[in-house]
Amino acid sequence: MPHVPRPVASPEVRDALRAGAPVVALESTLLAHGLPAPRNREVADELEAVVRAAGAVPATVAVLDGTPRVGLTAAELDRVCGGELVKLSVRDLGVAVGLRRDGATTVAATAVLAAATGLTVFATGGLGGVHRAASWDVSADLATLARTPVLTVCSGVKSILDVAATLELLETSSVPVLGFGTDAFPGFYRRDSGFPVPWRVDTPAQVAAVWRAHRRLGGGAGLVLAQPVPAPDELDAALHDRLLAGGLERVAARGIVGKDVTPALLEHFHTASGGASLTTNVALVRANAELAARVAVALAR
């Protein structure tokens, strides 16, 4: 696991870890950069409530005043959702700490801070991956999962990415991929990306058994548990394909590249769908937070 600045756990998270109670890490980039205000602040509370209702302690992760924090107060969540936070991946953590900046953590940064604190389970929306038509443009999420022992619950990868190349890179990196209640790898807004999952599990107990065996056999990598968006909240196929085509044309026309591509495409989805994609996004993240809490409870037994 890469060296990261020492995170500070909230008293609730610290007490839960000492007691061996289940804890679920939650990312903050979703709140700061993925959802519009004031919905982002509402979702922050909703996700923590879902985790608590399933029997675990929520631990939203961010960097505030140059200090990595695992578990946030209501006032700190207000700051995360209020704008002005930079987006932090793993490479940016030391810079943000050194300059005493506020930052929202991506999947990669959240995973390493969670692992450094002793957390095992992490819930998010979708993983980053390999970008389309640019195999050299790969999210740090994948490299981080290859060396960080965290069980990440997600809804696959966004359909704006190269799903096949992403799955291939996960295999190359020895990161197990499980489908929860599905034989198809999810495509974030859509339940089926068109690609199968290598392994299927149907209960949190099965997930816990796989995770324990993976760690016992010396696997230093994390694990991906992919759950489809709930069927009633899946984005209509025709609308999805139309939004994706329009978004890709928009990005190309404006010369948007690198880390700015995904936020630009997601903004296009939210705006052009009249909020339909936002509803789907929130639904899948809530479902993933609940599943992560159930898995954390199973692991704590």
Residue, then its C-alpha position, 0 to 999 in steps of 0.5 A: m500500500p502506498h505511503v499516505p499522510r496519517p489520517v485522523a479518525s472521528p471518535e465514533v469511528r475510532d471507538a467502533l474500530r477498537a470494538g471490532a464493530p462494522v465500519v463503512a468508508l464513503e468517498s467525498t468526491l461524489l458529494a463535492h463534484g458528482l452531485p449538485a447542491p443542495r442535493n449533495r448535502e441531502v445525499a450525504d445524510e442519506l448515505e450515512a443513514v442507510v449505513r447506520a440502518a444496516g448496522a454499521v458506522p459510516a465514515t465519510v472521508a475527506v481532507l480538511d485544513g490539510t488533515p485527512r479525516v475518516g468520519l465527518t461531523a455535520a459541520e464538516l459535511d457542510r464544508v464538503c458539500g459547500g464547494e471550493l474543495v479540490k479533487l484529490s487522488v492518491r498523488d495529491l494527498g501529500v500536496a493537499v496536506g503540505l499546503r493545508r488545503d481542503g479536498a474531496t477524495t476520489v475512489a483511490a484516495t478514499a481507499v488508501l485513507a480507509a485502509a490506513t485507518g484500518l477500514t476494510v469495506f468501502a462503498t462508492g458509485g462507480l470505479g474509474g477505469v480505462h478511457r475510451a480510445a485512449s488506453w494510456d489514460v487510466s484512472a488511478d483507481l485501478a492501480t490503487l485497488a491492485r495494492t490496497p486491501v479494501l473491499t470496494v462495493c460499486s456499480g461497476v464502471k461508468s459506460i463512458l469508459d472502455v469496460a472491456a479494457t478496464l476488466e482486463l486491467l483488473e484481471t492483470s492486476s489480480v483484483p478479484v471481481l464479484g457480481f452481487g446477485t448478477d452474472a453481468f458486470p454492471g454499467f453504472y446507469r445500466r444494469d448490464s454493461g454487456f460483459p460478464v463478471p468472473w464470479r457471482v455471489d448472492t449473500p453478504a456471508q459469501v462475500a465475507a468468506v471470499w474476502r477472508a480467503h483472499r486475504r488469508l492466501g496472501g492477496g495484497a490487492g483489494l476486491v471489487l464487489a459489483q452490484p447493479v443499480p436497482a431495476p426500477d431506477e435503471l436509466d432507459a436504454a435509448l436515453h442512455d445511448r443518446l446521452l452517451a453519444g451526445g456527451l462524447e461528441r461534446v467532449a471531442a468538440r471542446g477538446i476536453v481531455g484527461k481528468d476533466v472528461t468524466p466530470a464533463l460527461l456526467e454533467h452532460f448526462h445530468t443536464a440533458s436527461g432532465g435529472a433522470s441520470l441524477t436519480t439513477n446515480v443517487a439510487l445506486v449509491r444508496a444501494n451500494a452503501e446498504l450492501a457495504a454495511r451488510v458485508a461489513v456486518a458479516l465480516a465483523r461476526 
